[in-house]
Amino acid sequence: MDDYNANGNGNVGNGRTGDSNPEMSESEQNKMSRAEAGRKGGLSTKQRYGGDHFSRIGRLGGKKGGESTKRRYGVEFYQRIGRKGGSS
């Protein structure tokens, strides 16, 4: 079976691009969801900087976040949540 839909284009099964809908303008048909935009941006970043880039920025963000929390709440905060463990 050919990979073409009834309109004769190759976009089969995704329900997004290539399906002509007379009620939607061309710009509305080409819009992407936030999830699609995020995925596309993430893949672009991965190609540009490599997969380990996300590990590096994640560690950096965790370190900065931890320092900020420590300044705001103090060491006692970590002691309290450590004693609680997984229970709420």
C-alpha positions as CSV (number, residue, x, y, z in Angstrom):
1,M,0.0,0.0,0.0
2,D,1.3,3.5,-0.9
3,D,2.1,6.0,1.8
4,Y,-0.3,8.6,0.4
5,N,-3.7,9.7,1.7
6,A,-6.8,10.6,-0.4
7,N,-5.4,14.1,-1.1
8,G,-2.4,12.6,-2.7
9,N,0.2,13.8,-0.2
10,G,2.5,11.7,1.9
11,N,1.4,12.9,5.3
12,V,-0.6,9.8,6.4
13,G,-2.0,9.2,9.8
14,N,-0.7,12.3,11.7
15,G,-3.9,14.3,11.3
16,R,-2.0,17.5,11.4
17,T,-0.2,18.8,8.3
18,G,-1.2,18.0,4.8
19,D,-4.8,17.4,5.5
20,S,-6.7,20.2,3.8
21,N,-9.6,21.6,5.8
22,P,-11.4,24.4,4.0
23,E,-12.6,25.9,7.4
24,M,-9.0,26.5,8.6
25,S,-6.6,29.0,7.2
26,E,-3.2,27.9,6.0
27,S,-1.5,29.4,9.1
28,E,-3.9,27.6,11.4
29,Q,-3.1,24.3,9.7
30,N,0.6,24.7,10.2
31,K,0.4,25.5,13.9
32,M,2.1,23.1,16.3
33,S,1.2,22.3,19.9
34,R,3.4,23.3,22.8
35,A,4.5,19.7,23.2
36,E,5.5,19.5,19.5
37,A,7.4,22.8,19.8
38,G,9.2,21.7,23.0
39,R,10.1,18.4,21.4
40,K,11.5,20.1,18.3
41,G,13.5,22.6,20.4
42,G,14.9,19.8,22.6
43,L,16.0,17.8,19.7
44,S,17.6,20.8,18.1
45,T,19.5,21.6,21.3
46,K,20.6,18.0,21.6
47,Q,21.9,18.0,18.0
48,R,23.7,21.3,18.7
49,Y,25.3,20.6,22.1
50,G,25.0,16.9,22.6
51,G,23.1,14.7,25.0
52,D,25.3,15.4,28.0
53,H,24.4,19.1,27.8
54,F,21.2,18.3,29.6
55,S,23.0,16.6,32.4
56,R,25.3,19.5,32.9
57,I,22.6,22.1,33.0
58,G,20.5,19.9,35.2
59,R,23.3,19.6,37.8
60,L,23.9,23.3,37.6
61,G,20.2,24.1,38.1
62,G,20.0,21.7,41.1
63,K,23.0,23.2,42.7
64,K,21.7,26.8,42.3
65,G,18.3,25.7,43.5
66,G,19.7,24.0,46.6
67,E,21.8,27.0,47.5
68,S,18.8,29.3,47.2
69,T,16.6,27.0,49.3
70,K,19.3,26.7,51.9
71,R,19.6,30.5,52.2
72,R,15.9,31.0,52.4
73,Y,15.0,28.2,54.8
74,G,18.2,27.3,56.5
75,V,19.8,23.9,57.3
76,E,17.0,23.0,59.7
77,F,14.6,22.8,56.8
78,Y,16.7,20.0,55.3
79,Q,16.9,18.3,58.6
80,R,13.1,18.4,59.1
81,I,12.3,17.1,55.6
82,G,15.0,14.4,56.0
83,R,13.4,13.1,59.2
84,K,10.0,13.0,57.4
85,G,11.4,10.9,54.6
86,G,8.8,9.7,52.2
87,S,5.8,10.3,54.5
88,S,3.9,13.5,54.4
